């Protein structure tokens, strides 16, 4: 009897696990897509000269503007609350877009962040004010950039270049969330931390399903 029970478990368990992961991917509460195909960052120049892309990456996009020293607190909030907890996820990156002329200030900020954590996932891109405004408008959010081409808000972009966030939920009295206020630790703790967990879990489950499908073939 025990022999048949063991054999049954060996045969049935893999099937059950596969069905579990497959249903989890299908039924998982995904972070909603608010805007499709926001555009490319290929026309911006990076601090290190590397080619930075949004394709196949889960990206936190921000706009620190030419007065980047005013956004130091924002950067440290992000680093502590979001980046530090998730930087080991291979396809996770931060992309901060600034005007030309901010390169030295960005390098100084990166050096300061490097004292806290491995910051290889932080990418700084530079462009003209016009190109920054154009890219920002492609997000189609209710926010605007200030005179320094900066905003306190950062945005979650998925691997297909779509803007993710939260839909309005009248029953729960929740407003639509396009971006996350990096000047507010409460906003990062209460909203962004959860949303980043959701989108990373979404891709982890998709990867598990892909591996399970490969084993079945």
C-alpha positions as CSV (number, residue, x, y, z in Angstrom):
1,X,0.0,0.0,0.0
2,X,2.8,2.3,0.9
3,X,4.5,1.6,-2.4
4,X,1.5,2.6,-4.4
5,X,1.1,5.7,-2.3
6,X,4.7,6.8,-2.9
7,X,4.4,6.1,-6.6
8,X,1.1,8.0,-6.7
9,X,2.8,11.0,-5.0
10,X,5.8,10.9,-7.4
11,X,3.5,10.9,-10.4
12,X,0.8,13.2,-9.2
13,X,2.8,15.9,-7.3
14,X,4.6,17.3,-10.4
15,X,1.2,17.6,-12.2
16,X,-0.3,19.3,-9.2
17,X,2.6,21.7,-9.0
18,X,2.4,22.5,-12.7
19,X,-1.3,23.2,-12.4
20,X,-0.7,25.4,-9.3
21,X,1.9,27.6,-11.0
22,X,-0.1,27.8,-14.2
23,X,-3.3,28.8,-12.4
24,X,-1.2,31.2,-10.2
25,X,0.0,33.1,-13.3
26,X,-3.4,33.2,-14.8
27,X,-5.2,34.3,-11.6
28,X,-2.5,36.4,-10.1
29,X,-3.6,40.0,-9.4
30,X,-1.4,41.9,-11.8
31,X,-0.5,45.5,-11.6
32,X,-2.7,47.2,-14.2
33,X,-1.3,48.7,-17.4
34,X,-2.2,52.4,-17.5
35,X,-0.4,53.4,-20.7
36,X,1.0,51.1,-23.4
37,X,4.4,51.7,-25.1
38,X,5.6,54.9,-23.5
39,X,8.6,55.2,-25.8
40,X,12.3,54.5,-25.9
41,X,15.2,56.0,-24.0
42,X,17.7,55.0,-26.7
43,X,18.3,58.6,-27.7
44,X,19.5,59.6,-24.2
45,X,23.2,59.4,-23.3
46,X,24.2,57.4,-20.2
47,X,26.6,58.4,-17.5
48,X,28.9,55.4,-18.2
49,X,28.5,55.2,-21.9
50,X,26.6,51.9,-21.8
51,X,23.4,51.4,-23.8
52,X,20.4,51.6,-21.5
53,X,17.1,50.2,-22.6
54,X,13.7,49.6,-21.1
55,X,13.1,46.5,-23.2
56,X,13.0,43.3,-21.1
57,X,13.6,45.3,-17.9
58,X,11.4,46.2,-15.0
59,X,12.3,49.9,-14.6
60,X,11.7,52.6,-12.1
61,X,11.9,55.8,-14.1
62,X,12.5,59.2,-12.5
63,X,13.3,62.8,-13.4
64,X,15.7,64.5,-11.0
65,X,16.2,67.6,-13.1
66,X,19.2,69.9,-13.3
67,X,19.1,70.6,-9.6
68,X,19.8,67.0,-8.7
69,X,21.2,68.1,-5.3
70,X,17.6,69.0,-4.4
71,X,16.6,65.4,-5.0
72,X,19.2,63.7,-2.8
73,X,16.7,62.9,-0.1
74,X,14.4,61.4,-2.8
75,X,17.2,59.3,-4.1
76,X,18.1,58.0,-0.6
77,X,14.4,57.3,0.1
78,X,14.2,55.2,-3.1
79,X,17.5,53.5,-2.4
80,X,16.5,52.5,1.1
81,X,12.8,51.6,0.6
82,X,12.8,50.1,-2.9
83,X,16.2,49.5,-4.5
84,X,17.9,47.9,-1.5
85,X,15.1,45.3,-1.1
86,X,14.9,44.3,-4.8
87,X,18.3,45.1,-6.5
88,X,19.2,41.4,-6.7
89,X,16.3,40.8,-9.1
90,X,18.3,40.4,-12.3
91,X,16.1,42.5,-14.6
92,X,15.3,45.3,-12.2
93,X,16.8,48.8,-12.8
94,X,16.4,52.4,-11.9
95,X,16.7,54.9,-14.7
96,X,17.0,58.6,-13.8
97,X,16.7,61.1,-16.6
98,X,18.4,64.5,-16.3
99,X,19.4,67.5,-18.6
100,X,22.9,67.7,-20.0
101,X,25.2,69.5,-17.6
102,X,24.1,67.4,-14.7
103,X,26.7,64.7,-15.2
104,X,29.1,65.6,-12.4
105,X,26.3,66.0,-9.9
106,X,24.9,62.6,-10.9
107,X,28.3,61.0,-10.5
108,X,28.6,62.5,-7.0
109,X,25.2,61.2,-6.0
110,X,26.0,57.8,-7.4
111,X,29.2,57.7,-5.4
112,X,27.3,58.6,-2.2
113,X,24.7,55.9,-2.9
114,X,27.5,53.4,-3.5
115,X,28.6,53.8,0.1
116,X,25.2,52.3,1.1
117,X,24.6,49.5,-1.4
118,X,25.7,48.0,-4.8
119,X,24.2,50.6,-7.1
120,X,25.0,48.9,-10.5
121,X,21.2,49.0,-11.1
122,X,21.1,52.8,-10.9
123,X,21.3,54.3,-14.4
124,X,21.6,58.0,-15.2
125,X,20.6,59.3,-18.6
126,X,21.0,62.7,-20.1
127,X,19.3,64.7,-22.8
128,X,18.0,68.1,-23.9
129,X,15.1,69.7,-22.0
130,X,13.0,69.2,-25.1
131,X,13.8,65.5,-25.3
132,X,13.1,65.0,-21.6
133,X,9.7,66.9,-21.8
134,X,8.8,64.8,-24.9
135,X,9.5,61.5,-23.2
136,X,7.7,62.6,-20.0
137,X,4.6,63.5,-22.0
138,X,4.6,60.0,-23.4
139,X,3.8,58.7,-19.9
140,X,0.5,60.5,-20.1
141,X,0.2,61.2,-16.4
142,X,-1.6,64.1,-14.7
143,X,1.8,65.4,-13.4
144,X,4.1,67.9,-14.9
145,X,7.9,68.6,-14.8
146,X,9.0,71.8,-13.1
147,X,11.3,74.5,-14.6
148,X,14.3,72.3,-13.8
149,X,12.7,69.3,-15.6
150,X,12.2,67.5,-12.3
151,X,9.4,65.8,-10.4
152,X,9.1,64.0,-7.1
153,X,7.3,61.2,-8.8
154,X,8.8,58.0,-10.2
155,X,7.1,55.5,-12.4
156,X,7.0,51.7,-12.9
157,X,7.6,50.5,-16.4
158,X,7.3,46.9,-17.3
159,X,9.4,44.7,-19.7
160,X,7.2,45.7,-22.6
161,X,7.6,49.4,-22.0
162,X,4.2,49.9,-20.5
163,X,3.4,52.2,-17.6
164,X,2.0,50.2,-14.6
165,X,0.1,51.6,-11.6
166,X,-3.3,51.3,-9.9
167,X,-6.7,51.8,-11.3
168,X,-9.3,53.9,-9.4
169,X,-11.3,51.8,-6.9
170,X,-14.4,53.6,-5.7
171,X,-15.4,50.9,-3.3
172,X,-12.1,51.0,-1.5
173,X,-11.9,54.8,-2.0
174,X,-8.6,54.4,-3.8
175,X,-7.5,56.9,-6.4
176,X,-5.7,56.1,-9.7
177,X,-2.0,55.8,-9.1
178,X,0.3,56.8,-12.0
179,X,3.4,57.4,-10.0
180,X,4.9,57.4,-6.5
181,X,6.0,60.4,-4.5
182,X,9.7,59.9,-3.5
183,X,9.6,62.8,-1.1
184,X,7.0,60.9,1.0
185,X,8.3,57.9,2.9
186,X,4.7,57.0,3.7
187,X,3.8,56.8,-0.1
188,X,6.8,54.6,-0.7
189,X,6.1,52.4,2.3
190,X,2.3,52.2,1.9
191,X,2.0,52.1,-1.9
192,X,5.1,51.6,-4.0
193,X,6.7,48.9,-1.9
194,X,3.6,46.7,-2.5
195,X,3.3,47.6,-6.2
196,X,6.9,46.7,-6.8
197,X,6.4,43.4,-5.0
198,X,3.4,42.6,-7.2
199,X,5.1,43.3,-10.5
200,X,8.2,41.3,-9.5
201,X,6.1,38.4,-8.3
202,X,4.2,38.5,-11.6
203,X,7.4,38.0,-13.6
204,X,8.7,35.4,-11.1
205,X,5.5,33.3,-11.6
206,X,5.7,33.7,-15.4
207,X,9.3,32.4,-15.3
208,X,8.3,29.4,-13.2
209,X,5.5,28.6,-15.6
210,X,7.9,28.9,-18.5
211,X,10.3,26.5,-16.9
212,X,7.5,24.1,-16.1
213,X,6.3,24.2,-19.7
214,X,9.9,23.5,-20.9
215,X,10.1,20.4,-18.6
216,X,6.9,19.1,-20.0
217,X,8.1,19.2,-23.6
